[in-house]
């Protein structure tokens, strides 16, 4: 295996570069998934039937907490990648672990939100609006849940094998995935919550 010492560790092998390219293609497919969900949401947002609208059920406090927690997690994973690039395994693992704790906190608030929605009569089958709202939020939440398990597996590999071109590549790809989830959340925050509260 040829290692290019002029590149960051995650890009140092041809396989690593191909893996990152392949993941960007996967992100493209994920963009299409969320674009479809957003298009469906904008089509169905006013179809509330006898159920509540966004302005009836949205609460700003949990949404702001979710946003702050997720944006902070994007910052900590960036610090983790920086630590990885300078070869500081302990700091890298610490920042990745903080990211996962923040991700779990985000999920906790989101679960609270779902319970609140159902409690106030905004269940999955109440209207087209509640159906697409819960589907969109749930799809993002499932992606975060998957990310938590993936992140734990990466931490276990780095702990066991150290920082190698392979573990660095996997860690970097995971950071791309996490940043992608944050970008999707910014769209949800702006166009679902803020617009829905007006």
C-alpha positions in Angstrom: 0.0 0.0 0.0 1.5 3.3 -1.1 1.1 6.1 1.4 1.4 9.7 0.2 2.9 11.6 3.1 2.1 14.9 1.5 -1.6 14.4 2.1 -3.7 14.3 5.3 -3.9 10.8 6.7 -7.4 10.2 5.5 -6.4 11.1 1.9 -3.0 9.3 2.0 -3.9 6.2 0.1 -5.7 5.8 -3.3 -8.3 3.6 -1.6 -8.9 6.4 1.0 -9.4 9.0 -1.8 -11.8 6.7 -3.6 -13.8 6.0 -0.4 -14.2 9.8 0.2 -15.3 10.3 -3.5 -17.8 7.4 -3.1 -19.2 9.0 0.1 -19.7 12.3 -1.7 -21.8 10.4 -4.3 -23.8 8.8 -1.4 -24.3 12.3 0.1 -25.7 13.3 -3.3 -28.3 10.5 -3.0 -29.1 11.6 0.6 -29.6 15.2 -0.7 -32.2 13.9 -3.1 -34.0 12.0 -0.3 -34.3 15.1 1.9 -35.1 17.3 -1.1 -38.1 14.9 -1.8 -39.2 15.1 1.8 -38.9 19.0 1.8 -40.9 19.2 -1.5 -43.6 16.9 -0.1 -43.6 19.0 3.1 -44.1 22.3 1.2 -46.9 20.7 -0.8 -48.7 19.4 2.2 -48.0 22.0 4.9 -51.4 23.7 4.6 -53.4 20.5 4.4 -54.2 20.3 8.1 -57.7 19.0 7.9 -59.2 19.0 11.4 -55.8 18.8 12.9 -53.4 21.4 14.3 -51.1 23.6 12.1 -47.4 24.2 12.8 -48.1 27.5 14.6 -50.4 25.5 17.0 -47.9 22.8 18.0 -44.3 24.2 17.5 -42.5 25.4 20.6 -39.4 27.6 20.1 -37.5 26.4 23.2 -36.9 22.7 22.3 -36.1 23.7 18.7 -33.5 26.2 19.8 -32.0 23.6 22.2 -31.8 21.1 19.3 -30.3 23.6 17.0 -27.7 24.8 19.5 -26.7 21.2 20.5 -26.4 20.0 16.8 -24.4 23.1 15.7 -22.1 22.6 18.7 -21.6 19.0 17.7 -20.6 20.1 14.2 -17.9 22.3 15.8 -16.7 19.5 18.1 -16.4 17.0 15.3 -14.4 19.6 13.3 -12.0 19.8 16.3 -11.9 16.0 16.3 -10.8 15.9 12.7 -8.2 18.6 13.4 -6.8 16.6 16.3 -6.7 13.5 14.1 -4.7 15.3 11.5 -2.1 16.4 14.0 -1.9 12.9 15.3 -3.5 13.5 18.7 -5.5 10.3 19.2 -6.7 11.1 22.7 -8.0 14.6 21.8 -9.6 13.2 18.6 -11.4 10.5 20.5 -12.5 13.0 23.2 -14.0 15.4 20.6 -15.7 12.5 18.8 -17.2 11.3 22.1 -18.4 14.8 22.9 -20.0 14.9 19.5 -21.9 11.7 20.1 -23.1 12.8 23.6 -24.4 16.0 21.9 -26.1 13.9 19.2 -27.7 11.8 22.0 -28.9 15.0 23.7 -30.4 16.1 20.4 -32.3 12.8 20.0 -33.6 13.1 23.6 -35.1 16.5 22.9 -36.5 15.3 19.6 -38.2 12.3 21.3 -39.7 14.7 23.9 -41.0 16.8 20.9 -42.6 13.8 19.2 -44.4 12.8 22.5 -45.6 16.4 22.8 -46.9 16.4 19.2 -48.9 13.2 19.8 -50.1 14.5 23.2 -51.5 17.7 21.6 -53.3 15.7 18.8 -50.7 15.9 16.0 -50.2 12.2 15.4 -49.0 10.5 12.1 -52.6 9.9 10.8 -54.2 13.2 11.9 -53.6 15.1 8.6 -51.3 15.3 5.6 -49.4 18.0 7.4 -48.7 16.0 10.6 -47.9 13.0 8.5 -45.2 14.7 6.4 -43.9 16.7 9.4 -43.3 13.5 11.5 -41.9 11.7 8.5 -39.4 14.4 7.7 -38.3 14.9 11.4 -38.3 11.1 11.9 -36.1 10.5 8.9 -33.6 13.0 10.1 -33.8 11.5 13.6 -33.1 8.0 12.3 -30.1 9.4 10.4 -28.8 10.8 13.7 -29.5 7.5 15.5 -27.5 5.6 12.8 -24.7 8.2 13.2 -24.5 7.5 16.9 -23.9 3.8 16.4 -21.5 4.4 13.5 -19.6 6.9 15.6 -19.3 4.4 18.5 -17.9 1.8 16.1 -15.3 4.2 14.8 -14.2 5.1 18.3 -13.8 1.4 19.1 -11.7 0.9 16.0 -9.5 4.0 16.7 -9.0 2.8 20.3 -8.0 -0.7 19.1 -5.9 0.1 16.0 -4.8 3.7 16.5 -4.7 6.4 13.9 -4.0 4.6 10.6 -4.9 5.7 7.0 -7.9 3.4 7.3 -9.3 4.6 10.7 -8.6 8.2 9.7 -10.5 7.7 6.4 -13.5 6.2 8.2 -13.4 9.0 10.8 -13.2 11.7 8.2 -16.1 10.2 6.2 -18.2 10.0 9.4 -17.5 13.7 10.0 -18.8 14.5 6.5 -22.0 12.6 7.3 -22.4 14.4 10.6 -21.9 17.8 9.0 -24.5 16.8 6.4 -27.0 16.1 9.1 -26.3 19.5 10.6 -26.9 21.2 7.2 -30.2 19.3 6.8 -31.2 20.4 10.3 -30.6 24.1 9.4 -33.1 23.7 6.6 -35.6 22.0 8.9 -35.1 24.8 11.5 -35.5 27.6 8.9 -38.2 26.3 6.6 -40.2 24.0 8.8 -40.1 25.5 12.3 -39.4 29.2 11.8 -41.7 29.5 8.8 -44.3 27.4 10.6 -44.3 29.6 13.7 -45.0 32.8 11.6 
